[in-house]
Amino acid sequence: MIMNKRDKISEATFALSLKEGFDNVSMKEIQKESGLSAGLIYYYFKDKDEILLYMFNKYVLGEVPLFKETIRNLDCSFIEKLRFIFTHKTTFFNENNSSSNASNAHKIGYENYFVLSMSIYHQYPEIRPMFHEMHNDLNDFYQELVQEAIEKEEIRDDIDVKTLVILIQSSLRGYLNLWMTQSEFSFGELVEANINMLWNSIKKR
């Protein structure tokens, strides 16, 4: 499928931003990376901030509906859904990072994505409400998954749904931070440690 020019510009900006940080990417670099003229870029976007908004919607917010749909279509247990949630984004970057080997894929892929997301959050206050809305949406989705697991009698029925979702969200952010900053912990080790602790605290006795 031929990519439309707006998406081509956005993809080029995203690729450059992962390497350099969005603020360090120039319009000339976007022009070179996309293979499009400056006039054509300015035809679709009035400035870099408009590219940022489009890029954020496509590569951050745009991923959430597919993520949710994929999990809803999984025919597996709650613990396997948890495992998918814990590995989804990092697996996506590893599988789509053909320029690196398995041992350092996260250094080029997910780590840069995480840093880029956080820098956008801190440097562009106008985008923060979109972050908040996205995480609130995910929070509601995780609550649905937990409630479903309780109804299917996969986990204890005395579990406080909100508290468990807080624990899941905290574990997700914590293990990714450790993975990216402490090389002595392998990705698989961190995932399984968190999954096992969560499961042991919620499984039916």
Secondary structure, 3 states (H helix, E strand, C coil): CCCCHHHHHHHHHHHHHHHHCHHHCCHHHHHHHHCCCHHHHHHHCCCHHHHHHHHHHHHHHCHHHHHHHHHHCCCCCHHHHHHHHHHHHHHHHHHCCCCCCCCCHHHHCHHHHHHHHHHHHHHCHHHHHHHHHHHHHHHHHHHHHHHHHHHCCCECCCCCHHHHHHHHHHHHHHHHHHHHHCCCCCHHHHHHHHHHHHHHHHECC
